[in-house]
Each structure stands twice: as structure tokens, then as C-alpha cells.
Amino acid sequence: MANSAYFVGWGTLSLINAGLAQSKGRSGLLWWLVSLFIGPLATLLIVVLPRESFN
């Protein structure tokens, strides 16, 4: 039971990270995949890295 809750939480975090990445002008799909492997560390990277600029 605890294992399934862990995976649901990790999957939810990866979806949140994808949306956050898209809001900062980054690839949601790429950050979703990265989040599946490094989870909360990906959240930190998305927040700390500057926005993508399209100049």
C-alpha cells in the first residue's frame, strides 16, 4: 500500500514539474521525463534556472 502511494506522489510531482517548466518556456515533455528520474531535484532546478528567452 505504501509503495503505491509513493509512486502516485512521484508521478504527480512529475506532472506538476512539466506544467511549471512549460510556464517558464521550457519543454514540458523533457522535464516530465527528467522528473521521473530525479523528482524533487528537478523541481529545484526548474525554479532556480532562469526563464527561457526567445530573442
mmCIF entry with sequence, helices, sheets and N, C-alpha, C, O atoms, coordinates in Angstrom:
data_MODEL
# 
_entry.id   MODEL 
# 
_entity.id                         1 
_entity.type                       polymer 
_entity.pdbx_number_of_molecules   1 
# 
_entity_poly.entity_id                      1 
_entity_poly.type                           'polypeptide(L)' 
_entity_poly.nstd_linkage                   no 
_entity_poly.nstd_monomer                   no 
_entity_poly.pdbx_seq_one_letter_code       MANSAYFVGWGTLSLINAGLAQSKGRSGLLWWLVSLFIGPLATLLIVVLPRESFN 
_entity_poly.pdbx_seq_one_letter_code_can   MANSAYFVGWGTLSLINAGLAQSKGRSGLLWWLVSLFIGPLATLLIVVLPRESFN 
_entity_poly.pdbx_strand_id                 A 
# 
loop_
_entity_poly_seq.entity_id 
_entity_poly_seq.num 
_entity_poly_seq.mon_id 
_entity_poly_seq.hetero 
1 1  MET n 
1 2  ALA n 
1 3  ASN n 
1 4  SER n 
1 5  ALA n 
1 6  TYR n 
1 7  PHE n 
1 8  VAL n 
1 9  GLY n 
1 10 TRP n 
1 11 GLY n 
1 12 THR n 
1 13 LEU n 
1 14 SER n 
1 15 LEU n 
1 16 ILE n 
1 17 ASN n 
1 18 ALA n 
1 19 GLY n 
1 20 LEU n 
1 21 ALA n 
1 22 GLN n 
1 23 SER n 
1 24 LYS n 
1 25 GLY n 
1 26 ARG n 
1 27 SER n 
1 28 GLY n 
1 29 LEU n 
1 30 LEU n 
1 31 TRP n 
1 32 TRP n 
1 33 LEU n 
1 34 VAL n 
1 35 SER n 
1 36 LEU n 
1 37 PHE n 
1 38 ILE n 
1 39 GLY n 
1 40 PRO n 
1 41 LEU n 
1 42 ALA n 
1 43 THR n 
1 44 LEU n 
1 45 LEU n 
1 46 ILE n 
1 47 VAL n 
1 48 VAL n 
1 49 LEU n 
1 50 PRO n 
1 51 ARG n 
1 52 GLU n 
1 53 SER n 
1 54 PHE n 
1 55 ASN n 
# 
_struct_asym.id          A 
_struct_asym.entity_id   1 
# 
loop_
_struct_conf.conf_type_id 
_struct_conf.id 
_struct_conf.pdbx_PDB_helix_id 
_struct_conf.beg_label_comp_id 
_struct_conf.beg_label_asym_id 
_struct_conf.beg_label_seq_id 
_struct_conf.pdbx_beg_PDB_ins_code 
_struct_conf.end_label_comp_id 
_struct_conf.end_label_asym_id 
_struct_conf.end_label_seq_id 
_struct_conf.pdbx_end_PDB_ins_code 
_struct_conf.beg_auth_comp_id 
_struct_conf.beg_auth_asym_id 
_struct_conf.beg_auth_seq_id 
_struct_conf.end_auth_comp_id 
_struct_conf.end_auth_asym_id 
_struct_conf.end_auth_seq_id 
_struct_conf.pdbx_PDB_helix_class 
_struct_conf.details 
_struct_conf.pdbx_PDB_helix_length 
HELX_P HELX_P1 AA1 ALA A 2  ? SER A 23 ? ALA A 2  SER A 23 1 ? 22 
HELX_P HELX_P2 AA2 GLY A 28 ? ILE A 38 ? GLY A 28 ILE A 38 1 ? 11 
HELX_P HELX_P3 AA3 PRO A 40 ? VAL A 48 ? PRO A 40 VAL A 48 1 ? 9  
# 
_struct_conf_type.id          HELX_P 
_struct_conf_type.criteria    ? 
_struct_conf_type.reference   ? 
# 
loop_
_atom_site.group_PDB 
_atom_site.id 
_atom_site.type_symbol 
_atom_site.label_atom_id 
_atom_site.label_alt_id 
_atom_site.label_comp_id 
_atom_site.label_asym_id 
_atom_site.label_entity_id 
_atom_site.label_seq_id 
_atom_site.pdbx_PDB_ins_code 
_atom_site.Cartn_x 
_atom_site.Cartn_y 
_atom_site.Cartn_z 
_atom_site.occupancy 
_atom_site.B_iso_or_equiv 
_atom_site.pdbx_formal_charge 
_atom_site.auth_seq_id 
_atom_site.auth_comp_id 
_atom_site.auth_asym_id 
_atom_site.auth_atom_id 
_atom_site.pdbx_PDB_model_num 
ATOM 1   N N  . MET A 1 1  ? 0.821  -1.191 0.000   1.00 0.00 ? 1  MET A N  1 
ATOM 2   C CA . MET A 1 1  ? 0.000  0.000  0.000   1.00 0.00 ? 1  MET A CA 1 
ATOM 3   C C  . MET A 1 1  ? 0.867  1.258  0.000   1.00 0.00 ? 1  MET A C  1 
ATOM 4   O O  . MET A 1 1  ? 0.587  2.201  -0.740  1.00 0.00 ? 1  MET A O  1 
ATOM 5   N N  . ALA A 1 2  ? 1.901  1.279  0.810   1.00 0.00 ? 2  ALA A N  1 
ATOM 6   C CA . ALA A 1 2  ? 2.773  2.461  0.894   1.00 0.00 ? 2  ALA A CA 1 
ATOM 7   C C  . ALA A 1 2  ? 3.520  2.677  -0.416  1.00 0.00 ? 2  ALA A C  1 
ATOM 8   O O  . ALA A 1 2  ? 3.747  3.818  -0.820  1.00 0.00 ? 2  ALA A O  1 
ATOM 9   N N  . ASN A 1 3  ? 3.908  1.584  -1.087  1.00 0.00 ? 3  ASN A N  1 
ATOM 10  C CA . ASN A 1 3  ? 4.610  1.714  -2.358  1.00 0.00 ? 3  ASN A CA 1 
ATOM 11  C C  . ASN A 1 3  ? 3.755  2.386  -3.417  1.00 0.00 ? 3  ASN A C  1 
ATOM 12  O O  . ASN A 1 3  ? 4.260  3.204  -4.186  1.00 0.00 ? 3  ASN A O  1 
ATOM 13  N N  . SER A 1 4  ? 2.476  2.060  -3.471  1.00 0.00 ? 4  SER A N  1 
ATOM 14  C CA . SER A 1 4  ? 1.611  2.667  -4.480  1.00 0.00 ? 4  SER A CA 1 
ATOM 15  C C  . SER A 1 4  ? 1.420  4.152  -4.201  1.00 0.00 ? 4  SER A C  1 
ATOM 16  O O  . SER A 1 4  ? 1.342  4.944  -5.139  1.00 0.00 ? 4  SER A O  1 
ATOM 17  N N  . ALA A 1 5  ? 1.343  4.544  -2.942  1.00 0.00 ? 5  ALA A N  1 
ATOM 18  C CA . ALA A 1 5  ? 1.214  5.959  -2.598  1.00 0.00 ? 5  ALA A CA 1 
ATOM 19  C C  . ALA A 1 5  ? 2.477  6.717  -2.986  1.00 0.00 ? 5  ALA A C  1 
ATOM 20  O O  . ALA A 1 5  ? 2.405  7.857  -3.443  1.00 0.00 ? 5  ALA A O  1 
ATOM 21  N N  . TYR A 1 6  ? 3.620  6.092  -2.805  1.00 0.00 ? 6  TYR A N  1 
ATOM 22  C CA . TYR A 1 6  ? 4.898  6.698  -3.184  1.00 0.00 ? 6  TYR A CA 1 
ATOM 23  C C  . TYR A 1 6  ? 4.927  6.963  -4.690  1.00 0.00 ? 6  TYR A C  1 
ATOM 24  O O  . TYR A 1 6  ? 5.307  8.052  -5.119  1.00 0.00 ? 6  TYR A O  1 
ATOM 25  N N  . PHE A 1 7  ? 4.530  5.980  -5.490  1.00 0.00 ? 7  PHE A N  1 
ATOM 26  C CA . PHE A 1 7  ? 4.548  6.135  -6.948  1.00 0.00 ? 7  PHE A CA 1 
ATOM 27  C C  . PHE A 1 7  ? 3.523  7.153  -7.428  1.00 0.00 ? 7  PHE A C  1 
ATOM 28  O O  . PHE A 1 7  ? 3.782  7.888  -8.381  1.00 0.00 ? 7  PHE A O  1 
ATOM 29  N N  . VAL A 1 8  ? 2.380  7.205  -6.790  1.00 0.00 ? 8  VAL A N  1 
ATOM 30  C CA . VAL A 1 8  ? 1.360  8.201  -7.149  1.00 0.00 ? 8  VAL A CA 1 
ATOM 31  C C  . VAL A 1 8  ? 1.894  9.599  -6.860  1.00 0.00 ? 8  VAL A C  1 
ATOM 32  O O  . VAL A 1 8  ? 1.732  10.504 -7.679  1.00 0.00 ? 8  VAL A O  1 
ATOM 33  N N  . GLY A 1 9  ? 2.523  9.784  -5.718  1.00 0.00 ? 9  GLY A N  1 
ATOM 34  C CA . GLY A 1 9  ? 3.099  11.081 -5.364  1.00 0.00 ? 9  GLY A CA 1 
ATOM 35  C C  . GLY A 1 9  ? 4.208  11.498 -6.311  1.00 0.00 ? 9  GLY A C  1 
ATOM 36  O O  . GLY A 1 9  ? 4.276  12.654 -6.727  1.00 0.00 ? 9  GLY A O  1 
ATOM 37  N N  . TRP A 1 10 ? 5.085  10.549 -6.653  1.00 0.00 ? 10 TRP A N  1 
ATOM 38  C CA . TRP A 1 10 ? 6.198  10.832 -7.565  1.00 0.00 ? 10 TRP A CA 1 
ATOM 39  C C  . TRP A 1 10 ? 5.657  11.190 -8.951  1.00 0.00 ? 10 TRP A C  1 
ATOM 40  O O  . TRP A 1 10 ? 6.160  12.114 -9.590  1.00 0.00 ? 10 TRP A O  1 
ATOM 41  N N  . GLY A 1 11 ? 4.648  10.472 -9.415  1.00 0.00 ? 11 GLY A N  1 
ATOM 42  C CA . GLY A 1 11 ? 4.043  10.760 -10.720 1.00 0.00 ? 11 GLY A CA 1 
ATOM 43  C C  . GLY A 1 11 ? 3.347  12.113 -10.738 1.00 0.00 ? 11 GLY A C  1 
ATOM 44  O O  . GLY A 1 11 ? 3.424  12.846 -11.723 1.00 0.00 ? 11 GLY A O  1 
ATOM 45  N N  . THR A 1 12 ? 2.669  12.439 -9.644  1.00 0.00 ? 12 THR A N  1 
ATOM 46  C CA . THR A 1 12 ? 2.007  13.740 -9.544  1.00 0.00 ? 12 THR A CA 1 
ATOM 47  C C  . THR A 1 12 ? 3.029  14.867 -9.577  1.00 0.00 ? 12 THR A C  1 
ATOM 48  O O  . THR A 1 12 ? 2.827  15.875 -10.253 1.00 0.00 ? 12 THR A O  1 
ATOM 49  N N  . LEU A 1 13 ? 4.126  14.697 -8.847  1.00 0.00 ? 13 LEU A N  1 
ATOM 50  C CA . LEU A 1 13 ? 5.188  15.697 -8.852  1.00 0.00 ? 13 LEU A CA 1 
ATOM 51  C C  . LEU A 1 13 ? 5.760  15.878 -10.255 1.00 0.00 ? 13 LEU A C  1 
ATOM 52  O O  . LEU A 1 13 ? 6.060  17.004 -10.653 1.00 0.00 ? 13 LEU A O  1 
ATOM 53  N N  . SER A 1 14 ? 5.915  14.800 -11.004 1.00 0.00 ? 14 SER A N  1 
ATOM 54  C CA . SER A 1 14 ? 6.455  14.922 -12.365 1.00 0.00 ? 14 SER A CA 1 
ATOM 55  C C  . SER A 1 14 ? 5.514  15.706 -13.268 1.00 0.00 ? 14 SER A C  1 
ATOM 56  O O  . SER A 1 14 ? 5.972  16.457 -14.129 1.00 0.00 ? 14 SER A O  1 
ATOM 57  N N  . LEU A 1 15 ? 4.212  15.546 -13.085 1.00 0.00 ? 15 LEU A N  1 
ATOM 58  C CA . LEU A 1 15 ? 3.246  16.310 -13.876 1.00 0.00 ? 15 LEU A CA 1 
ATOM 59  C C  . LEU A 1 15 ? 3.253  17.786 -13.487 1.00 0.00 ? 15 LEU A C  1 
ATOM 60  O O  . LEU A 1 15 ? 3.153  18.662 -14.346 1.00 0.00 ? 15 LEU A O  1 
ATOM 61  N N  . ILE A 1 16 ? 3.370  18.051 -12.202 1.00 0.00 ? 16 ILE A N  1 
ATOM 62  C CA . ILE A 1 16 ? 3.464  19.443 -11.733 1.00 0.00 ? 16 ILE A CA 1 
ATOM 63  C C  . ILE A 1 16 ? 4.720  20.094 -12.304 1.00 0.00 ? 16 ILE A C  1 
ATOM 64  O O  . ILE A 1 16 ? 4.684  21.243 -12.744 1.00 0.00 ? 16 ILE A O  1 
ATOM 65  N N  . ASN A 1 17 ? 5.831  19.359 -12.296 1.00 0.00 ? 17 ASN A N  1 
ATOM 66  C CA . ASN A 1 17 ? 7.075  19.885 -12.848 1.00 0.00 ? 17 ASN A CA 1 
ATOM 67  C C  . ASN A 1 17 ? 6.951  20.181 -14.336 1.00 0.00 ? 17 ASN A C  1 
ATOM 68  O O  . ASN A 1 17 ? 7.495  21.178 -14.811 1.00 0.00 ? 17 ASN A O  1 
ATOM 69  N N  . ALA A 1 18 ? 6.254  19.341 -15.070 1.00 0.00 ? 18 ALA A N  1 
ATOM 70  C CA . ALA A 1 18 ? 6.065  19.576 -16.502 1.00 0.00 ? 18 ALA A CA 1 
ATOM 71  C C  . ALA A 1 18 ? 5.300  20.874 -16.731 1.00 0.00 ? 18 ALA A C  1 
ATOM 72  O O  . ALA A 1 18 ? 5.666  21.664 -17.602 1.00 0.00 ? 18 ALA A O  1 
ATOM 73  N N  . GLY A 1 19 ? 4.256  21.097 -15.968 1.00 0.00 ? 19 GLY A N  1 
ATOM 74  C CA . GLY A 1 19 ? 3.491  22.344 -16.086 1.00 0.00 ? 19 GLY A CA 1 
ATOM 75  C C  . GLY A 1 19 ? 4.309  23.549 -15.683 1.00 0.00 ? 19 GLY A C  1 
ATOM 76  O O  . GLY A 1 19 ? 4.239  24.593 -16.332 1.00 0.00 ? 19 GLY A O  1 
ATOM 77  N N  . LEU A 1 20 ? 5.077  23.423 -14.630 1.00 0.00 ? 20 LEU A N  1 
ATOM 78  C CA . LEU A 1 20 ? 5.941  24.518 -14.182 1.00 0.00 ? 20 LEU A CA 1 
ATOM 79  C C  . LEU A 1 20 ? 6.993  24.844 -15.233 1.00 0.00 ? 20 LEU A C  1 
ATOM 80  O O  . LEU A 1 20 ? 7.267  26.013 -15.504 1.00 0.00 ? 20 LEU A O  1 
ATOM 81  N N  . ALA A 1 21 ? 7.578  23.815 -15.819 1.00 0.00 ? 21 ALA A N  1 
ATOM 82  C CA . ALA A 1 21 ? 8.584  24.024 -16.866 1.00 0.00 ? 21 ALA A CA 1 
ATOM 83  C C  . ALA A 1 21 ? 7.976  24.731 -18.074 1.00 0.00 ? 21 ALA A C  1 
ATOM 84  O O  . ALA A 1 21 ? 8.588  25.643 -18.631 1.00 0.00 ? 21 ALA A O  1 
ATOM 85  N N  . GLN A 1 22 ? 6.786  24.321 -18.479 1.00 0.00 ? 22 GLN A N  1 
ATOM 86  C CA . GLN A 1 22 ? 6.130  24.972 -19.613 1.00 0.00 ? 22 GLN A CA 1 
ATOM 87  C C  . GLN A 1 22 ? 5.827  26.432 -19.321 1.00 0.00 ? 22 GLN A C  1 
ATOM 88  O O  . GLN A 1 22 ? 5.908  27.273 -20.216 1.00 0.00 ? 22 GLN A O  1 
ATOM 89  N N  . SER A 1 23 ? 5.483  26.736 -18.091 1.00 0.00 ? 23 SER A N  1 
ATOM 90  C CA . SER A 1 23 ? 5.184  28.129 -17.742 1.00 0.00 ? 23 SER A CA 1 
ATOM 91  C C  . SER A 1 23 ? 6.438  28.998 -17.782 1.00 0.00 ? 23 SER A C  1 
ATOM 92  O O  . SER A 1 23 ? 6.351  30.222 -17.872 1.00 0.00 ? 23 SER A O  1 
ATOM 93  N N  . LYS A 1 24 ? 7.607  28.356 -17.713 1.00 0.00 ? 24 LYS A N  1 
ATOM 94  C CA . LYS A 1 24 ? 8.867  29.093 -17.781 1.00 0.00 ? 24 LYS A CA 1 
ATOM 95  C C  . LYS A 1 24 ? 9.488  29.013 -19.177 1.00 0.00 ? 24 LYS A C  1 
ATOM 96  O O  . LYS A 1 24 ? 10.645 29.391 -19.363 1.00 0.00 ? 24 LYS A O  1 
ATOM 97  N N  . GLY A 1 25 ? 8.727  28.525 -20.158 1.00 0.00 ? 25 GLY A N  1 
ATOM 98  C CA . GLY A 1 25 ? 9.189  28.486 -21.541 1.00 0.00 ? 25 GLY A CA 1 
ATOM 99  C C  . GLY A 1 25 ? 10.079 27.301 -21.872 1.00 0.00 ? 25 GLY A C  1 
ATOM 100 O O  . GLY A 1 25 ? 10.833 27.351 -22.843 1.00 0.00 ? 25 GLY A O  1 
ATOM 101 N N  . ARG A 1 26 ? 10.007 26.258 -21.099 1.00 0.00 ? 26 ARG A N  1 
ATOM 102 C CA . ARG A 1 26 ? 10.816 25.064 -21.338 1.00 0.00 ? 26 ARG A CA 1 
ATOM 103 C C  . ARG A 1 26 ? 9.938  23.910 -21.820 1.00 0.00 ? 26 ARG A C  1 
ATOM 104 O O  . ARG A 1 26 ? 8.711  23.997 -21.789 1.00 0.00 ? 26 ARG A O  1 
ATOM 105 N N  . SER A 1 27 ? 10.570 22.847 -22.258 1.00 0.00 ? 27 SER A N  1 
ATOM 106 C CA . SER A 1 27 ? 9.853  21.685 -22.761 1.00 0.00 ? 27 SER A CA 1 
ATOM 107 C C  . SER A 1 27 ? 9.221  20.902 -21.608 1.00 0.00 ? 27 SER A C  1 
ATOM 108 O O  . SER A 1 27 ? 9.922  20.368 -20.748 1.00 0.00 ? 27 SER A O  1 
ATOM 109 N N  . GLY A 1 28 ? 7.902  20.843 -21.602 1.00 0.00 ? 28 GLY A N  1 
ATOM 110 C CA . GLY A 1 28 ? 7.200  20.096 -20.563 1.00 0.00 ? 28 GLY A CA 1 
ATOM 111 C C  . GLY A 1 28 ? 7.487  18.609 -20.631 1.00 0.00 ? 28 GLY A C  1 
ATOM 112 O O  . GLY A 1 28 ? 7.647  17.956 -19.600 1.00 0.00 ? 28 GLY A O  1 
ATOM 113 N N  . LEU A 1 29 ? 7.552  18.068 -21.848 1.00 0.00 ? 29 LEU A N  1 
ATOM 114 C CA . LEU A 1 29 ? 7.805  16.635 -22.012 1.00 0.00 ? 29 LEU A CA 1 
ATOM 115 C C  . LEU A 1 29 ? 9.202  16.268 -21.501 1.00 0.00 ? 29 LEU A C  1 
ATOM 116 O O  . LEU A 1 29 ? 9.366  15.269 -20.801 1.00 0.00 ? 29 LEU A O  1 
ATOM 117 N N  . LEU A 1 30 ? 10.188 17.064 -21.847 1.00 0.00 ? 30 LEU A N  1 
ATOM 118 C CA . LEU A 1 30 ? 11.553 16.786 -21.398 1.00 0.00 ? 30 LEU A CA 1 
ATOM 119 C C  . LEU A 1 30 ? 11.651 16.838 -19.879 1.00 0.00 ? 30 LEU A C  1 
ATOM 120 O O  . LEU A 1 30 ? 12.240 15.949 -19.263 1.00 0.00 ? 30 LEU A O  1 
ATOM 121 N N  . TRP A 1 31 ? 11.076 17.876 -19.271 1.00 0.00 ? 31 TRP A N  1 
ATOM 122 C CA . TRP A 1 31 ? 11.138 17.997 -17.819 1.00 0.00 ? 31 TRP A CA 1 
ATOM 123 C C  . TRP A 1 31 ? 10.283 16.959 -17.118 1.00 0.00 ? 31 TRP A C  1 
ATOM 124 O O  . TRP A 1 31 ? 10.584 16.587 -15.984 1.00 0.00 ? 31 TRP A O  1 
ATOM 125 N N  . TRP A 1 32 ? 9.234  16.483 -17.754 1.00 0.00 ? 32 TRP A N  1 
ATOM 126 C CA . TRP A 1 32 ? 8.448  15.387 -17.188 1.00 0.00 ? 32 TRP A CA 1 
ATOM 127 C C  . TRP A 1 32 ? 9.308  14.131 -17.095 1.00 0.00 ? 32 TRP A C  1 
ATOM 128 O O  . TRP A 1 32 ? 9.313  13.444 -16.074 1.00 0.00 ? 32 TRP A O  1 
ATOM 129 N N  . LEU A 1 33 ? 10.035 13.838 -18.174 1.00 0.00 ? 33 LEU A N  1 
ATOM 130 C CA . LEU A 1 33 ? 10.914 12.666 -18.171 1.00 0.00 ? 33 LEU A CA 1 
ATOM 131 C C  . LEU A 1 33 ? 12.033 12.807 -17.142 1.00 0.00 ? 33 LEU A C  1 
ATOM 132 O O  . LEU A 1 33 ? 12.337 11.860 -16.418 1.00 0.00 ? 33 LEU A O  1 
ATOM 133 N N  . VAL A 1 34 ? 12.644 13.989 -17.078 1.00 0.00 ? 34 VAL A N  1 
ATOM 134 C CA . VAL A 1 34 ? 13.695 14.229 -16.093 1.00 0.00 ? 34 VAL A CA 1 
ATOM 135 C C  . VAL A 1 34 ? 13.132 14.049 -14.684 1.00 0.00 ? 34 VAL A C  1 
ATOM 136 O O  . VAL A 1 34 ? 13.786 13.465 -13.820 1.00 0.00 ? 34 VAL A O  1 
ATOM 137 N N  . SER A 1 35 ? 11.937 14.542 -14.460 1.00 0.00 ? 35 SER A N  1 
ATOM 138 C CA . SER A 1 35 ? 11.311 14.460 -13.137 1.00 0.00 ? 35 SER A CA 1 
ATOM 139 C C  . SER A 1 35 ? 11.026 13.025 -12.717 1.00 0.00 ? 35 SER A C  1 
ATOM 140 O O  . SER A 1 35 ? 11.033 12.715 -11.525 1.00 0.00 ? 35 SER A O  1 
ATOM 141 N N  . LEU A 1 36 ? 10.779 12.158 -13.675 1.00 0.00 ? 36 LEU A N  1 
ATOM 142 C CA . LEU A 1 36 ? 10.553 10.755 -13.329 1.00 0.00 ? 36 LEU A CA 1 
ATOM 143 C C  . LEU A 1 36 ? 11.799 10.140 -12.701 1.00 0.00 ? 36 LEU A C  1 
ATOM 144 O O  . LEU A 1 36 ? 11.696 9.226  -11.883 1.00 0.00 ? 36 LEU A O  1 
ATOM 145 N N  . PHE A 1 37 ? 12.969 10.633 -13.076 1.00 0.00 ? 37 PHE A N  1 
ATOM 146 C CA . PHE A 1 37 ? 14.217 10.071 -12.565 1.00 0.00 ? 37 PHE A CA 1 
ATOM 147 C C  . PHE A 1 37 ? 14.761 10.799 -11.333 1.00 0.00 ? 37 PHE A C  1 
ATOM 148 O O  . PHE A 1 37 ? 15.259 10.159 -10.407 1.00 0.00 ? 37 PHE A O  1 
ATOM 149 N N  . ILE A 1 38 ? 14.669 12.136 -11.318 1.00 0.00 ? 38 ILE A N  1 
ATOM 150 C CA . ILE A 1 38 ? 15.286 12.857 -10.206 1.00 0.00 ? 38 ILE A CA 1 
ATOM 151 C C  . ILE A 1 38 ? 14.297 13.617 -9.330  1.00 0.00 ? 38 ILE A C  1 
ATOM 152 O O  . ILE A 1 38 ? 14.701 14.267 -8.366  1.00 0.00 ? 38 ILE A O  1 
ATOM 153 N N  . GLY A 1 39 ? 13.029 13.546 -9.647  1.00 0.00 ? 39 GLY A N  1 
ATOM 154 C CA . GLY A 1 39 ? 11.950 14.050 -8.798  1.00 0.00 ? 39 GLY A CA 1 
ATOM 155 C C  . GLY A 1 39 ? 12.123 15.447 -8.226  1.00 0.00 ? 39 GLY A C  1 
ATOM 156 O O  . GLY A 1 39 ? 12.179 16.420 -8.978  1.00 0.00 ? 39 GLY A O  1 
ATOM 157 N N  . PRO A 1 40 ? 12.208 15.561 -6.903  1.00 0.00 ? 40 PRO A N  1 
ATOM 158 C CA . PRO A 1 40 ? 12.272 16.875 -6.252  1.00 0.00 ? 40 PRO A CA 1 
ATOM 159 C C  . PRO A 1 40 ? 13.480 17.714 -6.681  1.00 0.00 ? 40 PRO A C  1 
ATOM 160 O O  . PRO A 1 40 ? 13.413 18.943 -6.665  1.00 0.00 ? 40 PRO A O  1 
ATOM 161 N N  . LEU A 1 41 ? 14.565 17.073 -7.060  1.00 0.00 ? 41 LEU A N  1 
ATOM 162 C CA . LEU A 1 41 ? 15.719 17.822 -7.547  1.00 0.00 ? 41 LEU A CA 1 
ATOM 163 C C  . LEU A 1 41 ? 15.369 18.552 -8.842  1.00 0.00 ? 41 LEU A C  1 
ATOM 164 O O  . LEU A 1 41 ? 15.849 19.661 -9.075  1.00 0.00 ? 41 LEU A O  1 
ATOM 165 N N  . ALA A 1 42 ? 14.544 17.943 -9.680  1.00 0.00 ? 42 ALA A N  1 
ATOM 166 C CA . ALA A 1 42 ? 14.093 18.601 -10.911 1.00 0.00 ? 42 ALA A CA 1 
ATOM 167 C C  . ALA A 1 42 ? 13.259 19.830 -10.581 1.00 0.00 ? 42 ALA A C  1 
ATOM 168 O O  . ALA A 1 42 ? 13.361 20.847 -11.268 1.00 0.00 ? 42 ALA A O  1 
ATOM 169 N N  . THR A 1 43 ? 12.440 19.752 -9.545  1.00 0.00 ? 43 THR A N  1 
ATOM 170 C CA . THR A 1 43 ? 11.646 20.904 -9.123  1.00 0.00 ? 43 THR A CA 1 
ATOM 171 C C  . THR A 1 43 ? 12.561 22.057 -8.749  1.00 0.00 ? 43 THR A C  1 
ATOM 172 O O  . THR A 1 43 ? 12.333 23.198 -9.151  1.00 0.00 ? 43 THR A O  1 
ATOM 173 N N  . LEU A 1 44 ? 13.589 21.755 -7.982  1.00 0.00 ? 44 LEU A N  1 
ATOM 174 C CA . LEU A 1 44 ? 14.546 22.783 -7.593  1.00 0.00 ? 44 LEU A CA 1 
ATOM 175 C C  . LEU A 1 44 ? 15.220 23.407 -8.820  1.00 0.00 ? 44 LEU A C  1 
ATOM 176 O O  . LEU A 1 44 ? 15.365 24.627 -8.895  1.00 0.00 ? 44 LEU A O  1 
ATOM 177 N N  . LEU A 1 45 ? 15.628 22.581 -9.770  1.00 0.00 ? 45 LEU A N  1 
ATOM 178 C CA . LEU A 1 45 ? 16.278 23.094 -10.977 1.00 0.00 ? 45 LEU A CA 1 
ATOM 179 C C  . LEU A 1 45 ? 15.350 23.987 -11.797 1.00 0.00 ? 45 LEU A C  1 
ATOM 180 O O  . LEU A 1 45 ? 15.767 25.032 -12.296 1.00 0.00 ? 45 LEU A O  1 
ATOM 181 N N  . ILE A 1 46 ? 14.106 23.576 -11.930 1.00 0.00 ? 46 ILE A N  1 
ATOM 182 C CA . ILE A 1 46 ? 13.148 24.368 -12.699 1.00 0.00 ? 46 ILE A CA 1 
ATOM 183 C C  . ILE A 1 46 ? 12.950 25.739 -12.056 1.00 0.00 ? 46 ILE A C  1 
ATOM 184 O O  . ILE A 1 46 ? 12.882 26.755 -12.748 1.00 0.00 ? 46 ILE A O  1 
ATOM 185 N N  . VAL A 1 47 ? 12.859 25.758 -10.747 1.00 0.00 ? 47 VAL A N  1 
ATOM 186 C CA . VAL A 1 47 ? 12.619 27.014 -10.027 1.00 0.00 ? 47 VAL A CA 1 
ATOM 187 C C  . VAL A 1 47 ? 13.852 27.917 -10.067 1.00 0.00 ? 47 VAL A C  1 
ATOM 188 O O  . VAL A 1 47 ? 13.717 29.130 -10.226 1.00 0.00 ? 47 VAL A O  1 
ATOM 189 N N  . VAL A 1 48 ? 15.041 27.350 -9.927  1.00 0.00 ? 48 VAL A N  1 
ATOM 190 C CA . VAL A 1 48 ? 16.266 28.142 -9.828  1.00 0.00 ? 48 VAL A CA 1 
ATOM 191 C C  . VAL A 1 48 ? 16.760 28.637 -11.192 1.00 0.00 ? 48 VAL A C  1 
ATOM 192 O O  . VAL A 1 48 ? 17.264 29.755 -11.296 1.00 0.00 ? 48 VAL A O  1 
ATOM 193 N N  . LEU A 1 49 ? 16.618 27.818 -12.230 1.00 0.00 ? 49 LEU A N  1 
ATOM 194 C CA . LEU A 1 49 ? 17.099 28.220 -13.556 1.00 0.00 ? 49 LEU A CA 1 
ATOM 195 C C  . LEU A 1 49 ? 16.264 29.383 -14.092 1.00 0.00 ? 49 LEU A C  1 
ATOM 196 O O  . LEU A 1 49 ? 15.053 29.430 -13.879 1.00 0.00 ? 49 LEU A O  1 
ATOM 197 N N  . PRO A 1 50 ? 16.911 30.322 -14.785 1.00 0.00 ? 50 PRO A N  1 
ATOM 198 C CA . PRO A 1 50 ? 16.154 31.459 -15.331 1.00 0.00 ? 50 PRO A CA 1 
ATOM 199 C C  . PRO A 1 50 ? 15.207 31.027 -16.445 1.00 0.00 ? 50 PRO A C  1 
ATOM 200 O O  . PRO A 1 50 ? 15.346 29.946 -17.017 1.00 0.00 ? 50 PRO A O  1 
ATOM 201 N N  . ARG A 1 51 ? 14.252 31.888 -16.737 1.00 0.00 ? 51 ARG A N  1 
ATOM 202 C CA . ARG A 1 51 ? 13.300 31.617 -17.829 1.00 0.00 ? 51 ARG A CA 1 
ATOM 203 C C  . ARG A 1 51 ? 14.021 31.513 -19.151 1.00 0.00 ? 51 ARG A C  1 
ATOM 204 O O  . ARG A 1 51 ? 15.052 32.156 -19.352 1.00 0.00 ? 51 ARG A O  1 
ATOM 205 N N  . GLU A 1 52 ? 13.486 30.702 -20.062 1.00 0.00 ? 52 GLU A N  1 
ATOM 206 C CA . GLU A 1 52 ? 13.999 30.628 -21.426 1.00 0.00 ? 52 GLU A CA 1 
ATOM 207 C C  . GLU A 1 52 ? 13.596 31.907 -22.138 1.00 0.00 ? 52 GLU A C  1 
ATOM 208 O O  . GLU A 1 52 ? 12.431 32.304 -22.102 1.00 0.00 ? 52 GLU A O  1 
ATOM 209 N N  . SER A 1 53 ? 14.546 32.542 -22.777 1.00 0.00 ? 53 SER A N  1 
ATOM 210 C CA . SER A 1 53 ? 14.195 33.739 -23.550 1.00 0.00 ? 53 SER A CA 1 
ATOM 211 C C  . SER A 1 53 ? 14.276 33.435 -25.028 1.00 0.00 ? 53 SER A C  1 
ATOM 212 O O  . SER A 1 53 ? 15.165 32.709 -25.473 1.00 0.00 ? 53 SER A O  1 
ATOM 213 N N  . PHE A 1 54 ? 13.372 33.973 -25.772 1.00 0.00 ? 54 PHE A N  1 
ATOM 214 C CA . PHE A 1 54 ? 13.291 33.728 -27.217 1.00 0.00 ? 54 PHE A CA 1 
ATOM 215 C C  . PHE A 1 54 ? 13.618 35.007 -27.971 1.00 0.00 ? 54 PHE A C  1 
ATOM 216 O O  . PHE A 1 54 ? 12.762 35.548 -28.671 1.00 0.00 ? 54 PHE A O  1 
ATOM 217 N N  . ASN A 1 55 ? 14.826 35.488 -27.840 1.00 0.00 ? 55 ASN A N  1 
ATOM 218 C CA . ASN A 1 55 ? 15.244 36.728 -28.515 1.00 0.00 ? 55 ASN A CA 1 
ATOM 219 C C  . ASN A 1 55 ? 15.705 36.451 -29.908 1.00 0.00 ? 55 ASN A C  1 
ATOM 220 O O  . ASN A 1 55 ? 16.092 37.374 -30.624 1.00 0.00 ? 55 ASN A O  1 
# 
